[in-house]
Amino acid sequence: MKVSELEGYLLNYWVARADGLRCEIRKRQPCETMHAYIFIDTAVHTGYPRIYSASTYWNEGGEIIERERIGLMPAVEGGVAFWIAAHPDYSDPVRGSTALIAAMRAYVASKFGNEVTEAAHG
């Protein structure tokens, strides 16, 4: 699968993998959509599952952008607005409909290249 096409839970899954986090794709409830879950240690639980959404929430993705020094720039082409992200360890700029999507794609590409394998769904 092309990194430039990753979005939603699949993008979040690969961001977590790029960050070295244990991650699974699964539903919270049988009738819900898929989510990327990471497993964290809390004062009460070890390996507590938590939905991870770095491509949607700035409190998760923003920390990666700052740490990885990912550059972001808004752009317009053919009347369509999008964002361009550049990672210092990856030569090609990456696009996304939002700044977080572009930045997280750039981060994944910097770790895995232009393509990733299909993620297993739990």
Phi and psi in degrees as GROMACS dihedral restraints (atoms count N, CA, C in turn):
[ dihedral_restraints ]
;  ai    aj    ak    al  type     phi  dphi    fc
    3     4     5     6     1   -73.6    20    10
    4     5     6     7     1   133.5    20    10
    6     7     8     9     1   -60.4    20    10
    7     8     9    10     1   -34.4    20    10
    9    10    11    12     1   -65.2    20    10
   10    11    12    13     1   -13.5    20    10
   12    13    14    15     1  -106.3    20    10
   13    14    15    16     1    -4.3    20    10
   15    16    17    18     1   -66.5    20    10
   16    17    18    19     1   138.8    20    10
   18    19    20    21     1  -156.8    20    10
   19    20    21    22     1   170.1    20    10
   21    22    23    24     1    57.7    20    10
   22    23    24    25     1  -141.9    20    10
   24    25    26    27     1   -63.0    20    10
   25    26    27    28     1   -29.9    20    10
   27    28    29    30     1   -68.1    20    10
   28    29    30    31     1   -41.4    20    10
   30    31    32    33     1   -63.9    20    10
   31    32    33    34     1   -44.0    20    10
   33    34    35    36     1   -62.4    20    10
   34    35    36    37     1   -39.1    20    10
   36    37    38    39     1   -58.6    20    10
   37    38    39    40     1   -48.6    20    10
   39    40    41    42     1   -71.8    20    10
   40    41    42    43     1   -30.0    20    10
   42    43    44    45     1   -63.2    20    10
   43    44    45    46     1   -45.8    20    10
   45    46    47    48     1   -60.4    20    10
   46    47    48    49     1   -44.2    20    10
   48    49    50    51     1   -61.7    20    10
   49    50    51    52     1   -42.5    20    10
   51    52    53    54     1   -62.3    20    10
   52    53    54    55     1   -31.0    20    10
   54    55    56    57     1   -86.1    20    10
   55    56    57    58     1     1.5    20    10
   57    58    59    60     1    78.3    20    10
   58    59    60    61     1    18.4    20    10
   60    61    62    63     1   -90.3    20    10
   61    62    63    64     1   146.6    20    10
   63    64    65    66     1   -73.1    20    10
   64    65    66    67     1   127.2    20    10
   66    67    68    69     1  -142.4    20    10
   67    68    69    70     1   145.1    20    10
   69    70    71    72     1  -135.6    20    10
   70    71    72    73     1   154.4    20    10
   72    73    74    75     1  -106.7    20    10
   73    74    75    76     1   125.4    20    10
   75    76    77    78     1  -163.5    20    10
   76    77    78    79     1   172.7    20    10
   78    79    80    81     1   -94.8    20    10
   79    80    81    82     1   145.9    20    10
   81    82    83    84     1   -73.1    20    10
   82    83    84    85     1   -43.2    20    10
   84    85    86    87     1  -128.5    20    10
   85    86    87    88     1   153.9    20    10
   87    88    89    90     1   -54.5    20    10
   88    89    90    91     1   -31.7    20    10
   90    91    92    93     1   -91.5    20    10
   91    92    93    94     1    -0.2    20    10
   93    94    95    96     1   -88.3    20    10
   94    95    96    97     1   168.9    20    10
   96    97    98    99     1   -77.3    20    10
   97    98    99   100     1   167.3    20    10
   99   100   101   102     1   -71.8    20    10
  100   101   102   103     1   150.9    20    10
  102   103   104   105     1  -136.9    20    10
  103   104   105   106     1   157.0    20    10
  105   106   107   108     1   -91.7    20    10
  106   107   108   109     1   127.9    20    10
  108   109   110   111     1  -112.8    20    10
  109   110   111   112     1   135.5    20    10
  111   112   113   114     1  -108.1    20    10
  112   113   114   115     1   164.8    20    10
  114   115   116   117     1  -119.6    20    10
  115   116   117   118     1   120.5    20    10
  117   118   119   120     1  -119.4    20    10
  118   119   120   121     1   157.3    20    10
  120   121   122   123     1   -97.4    20    10
  121   122   123   124     1   130.5    20    10
  123   124   125   126     1  -117.5    20    10
  124   125   126   127     1   178.4    20    10
  126   127   128   129     1   -63.7    20    10
  127   128   129   130     1   -25.4    20    10
  129   130   131   132     1  -104.1    20    10
  130   131   132   133     1   -36.2    20    10
  132   133   134   135     1  -123.5    20    10
  133   134   135   136     1   148.5    20    10
  135   136   137   138     1  -105.1    20    10
  136   137   138   139     1   131.3    20    10
  138   139   140   141     1    69.9    20    10
  139   140   141   142     1    37.7    20    10
  141   142   143   144     1   -71.7    20    10
  142   143   144   145     1   127.5    20    10
  144   145   146   147     1   -76.1    20    10
  145   146   147   148     1   135.5    20    10
  147   148   149   150     1  -139.8    20    10
  148   149   150   151     1   135.5    20    10
  150   151   152   153     1   -62.2    20    10
  151   152   153   154     1   135.3    20    10
  153   154   155   156     1  -117.7    20    10
  154   155   156   157     1   128.9    20    10
  156   157   158   159     1  -145.6    20    10
  157   158   159   160     1    63.7    20    10
  159   160   161   162     1   -64.8    20    10
  160   161   162   163     1   -21.7    20    10
  162   163   164   165     1   -85.8    20    10
  163   164   165   166     1    -0.8    20    10
  165   166   167   168     1  -121.8    20    10
  166   167   168   169     1   -37.2    20    10
  168   169   170   171     1  -107.3    20    10
  169   170   171   172     1   123.1    20    10
  171   172   173   174     1   -62.9    20    10
  172   173   174   175     1   -29.4    20    10
  174   175   176   177     1   -66.7    20    10
  175   176   177   178     1   -20.7    20    10
  177   178   179   180     1   -99.2    20    10
  178   179   180   181     1   -51.2    20    10
  180   181   182   183     1   -74.0    20    10
  181   182   183   184     1   -35.0    20    10
  183   184   185   186     1   -61.2    20    10
  184   185   186   187     1   -37.4    20    10
  186   187   188   189     1   -62.9    20    10
  187   188   189   190     1   -38.7    20    10
  189   190   191   192     1   -69.1    20    10
  190   191   192   193     1   -43.2    20    10
  192   193   194   195     1   -57.1    20    10
  193   194   195   196     1   -46.5    20    10
  195   196   197   198     1   -67.0    20    10
  196   197   198   199     1   -48.6    20    10
  198   199   200   201     1   -62.1    20    10
  199   200   201   202     1   -41.0    20    10
  201   202   203   204     1   -88.3    20    10
  202   203   204   205     1    -4.5    20    10
  204   205   206   207     1    57.7    20    10
  205   206   207   208     1    46.1    20    10
  207   208   209   210     1   -79.4    20    10
  208   209   210   211     1   126.9    20    10
  210   211   212   213     1   -89.2    20    10
  211   212   213   214     1   141.9    20    10
  213   214   215   216     1  -127.7    20    10
  214   215   216   217     1   141.7    20    10
  216   217   218   219     1  -146.7    20    10
  217   218   219   220     1   130.8    20    10
  219   220   221   222     1   -74.1    20    10
  220   221   222   223     1   150.6    20    10
  222   223   224   225     1  -147.5    20    10
  223   224   225   226     1   160.9    20    10
  225   226   227   228     1  -137.0    20    10
  226   227   228   229     1   133.3    20    10
  228   229   230   231     1  -142.3    20    10
  229   230   231   232     1   125.0    20    10
  231   232   233   234     1    59.8    20    10
  232   233   234   235     1    32.0    20    10
  234   235   236   237     1    79.4    20    10
  235   236   237   238     1     3.3    20    10
  237   238   239   240     1  -106.7    20    10
  238   239   240   241     1   124.8    20    10
  240   241   242   243     1   -87.2    20    10
  241   242   243   244     1   142.3    20    10
  243   244   245   246     1  -156.8    20    10
  244   245   246   247     1   179.2    20    10
  246   247   248   249     1  -118.4    20    10
  247   248   249   250     1   148.0    20    10
  249   250   251   252     1  -115.9    20    10
  250   251   252   253     1   132.9    20    10
  252   253   254   255     1  -121.3    20    10
  253   254   255   256     1   142.7    20    10
  255   256   257   258     1  -130.1    20    10
  256   257   258   259     1   128.0    20    10
  258   259   260   261     1  -103.0    20    10
  259   260   261   262     1   136.6    20    10
  261   262   263   264     1   -60.5    20    10
  262   263   264   265     1   -22.0    20    10
  264   265   266   267     1  -100.6    20    10
  265   266   267   268     1    11.5    20    10
  267   268   269   270     1  -137.3    20    10
  268   269   270   271     1   127.7    20    10
  270   271   272   273     1   -75.1    20    10
  271   272   273   274     1   -28.0    20    10
  273   274   275   276     1   -96.4    20    10
  274   275   276   277     1   134.9    20    10
  276   277   278   279     1   -68.5    20    10
  277   278   279   280     1   152.1    20    10
  279   280   281   282     1  -122.9    20    10
  280   281   282   283     1   141.4    20    10
  282   283   284   285     1  -102.4    20    10
  283   284   285   286     1   158.2    20    10
  285   286   287   288     1  -163.1    20    10
  286   287   288   289     1   156.3    20    10
  288   289   290   291     1   -71.0    20    10
  289   290   291   292     1   -21.6    20    10
  291   292   293   294     1  -128.5    20    10
  292   293   294   295     1   163.2    20    10
  294   295   296   297     1   -61.1    20    10
  295   296   297   298     1   -41.9    20    10
  297   298   299   300     1   -66.6    20    10
  298   299   300   301     1   -41.3    20    10
  300   301   302   303     1   -63.2    20    10
  301   302   303   304     1   -46.5    20    10
  303   304   305   306     1   -60.3    20    10
  304   305   306   307     1   -46.1    20    10
  306   307   308   309     1   -65.0    20    10
  307   308   309   310     1   -41.5    20    10
  309   310   311   312     1   -70.4    20    10
  310   311   312   313     1   -33.7    20    10
  312   313   314   315     1   -64.2    20    10
  313   314   315   316     1   -42.1    20    10
  315   316   317   318     1   -62.3    20    10
  316   317   318   319     1   -40.0    20    10
  318   319   320   321     1   -64.1    20    10
  319   320   321   322     1   -47.6    20    10
  321   322   323   324     1   -61.2    20    10
  322   323   324   325     1   -44.8    20    10
  324   325   326   327     1   -62.0    20    10
  325   326   327   328     1   -34.9    20    10
  327   328   329   330     1   -66.4    20    10
  328   329   330   331     1   -25.0    20    10
  330   331   332   333     1   -96.5    20    10
  331   332   333   334     1   -34.9    20    10
  333   334   335   336     1  -120.8    20    10
  334   335   336   337     1    -7.2    20    10
  336   337   338   339     1    89.7    20    10
  337   338   339   340     1  -164.6    20    10
  339   340   341   342     1   -72.6    20    10
  340   341   342   343     1   -21.1    20    10
  342   343   344   345     1  -134.2    20    10
  343   344   345   346     1   150.0    20    10
  345   346   347   348     1  -127.2    20    10
  346   347   348   349     1   160.5    20    10
  348   349   350   351     1   -77.3    20    10
  349   350   351   352     1   165.5    20    10
  351   352   353   354     1   -65.7    20    10
  352   353   354   355     1   137.0    20    10
  354   355   356   357     1   -83.0    20    10
  355   356   357   358     1   141.6    20    10
  357   358   359   360     1   -78.3    20    10
  358   359   360   361     1   135.4    20    10
  360   361   362   363     1   -97.4    20    10
  361   362   363   364     1   132.8    20    10
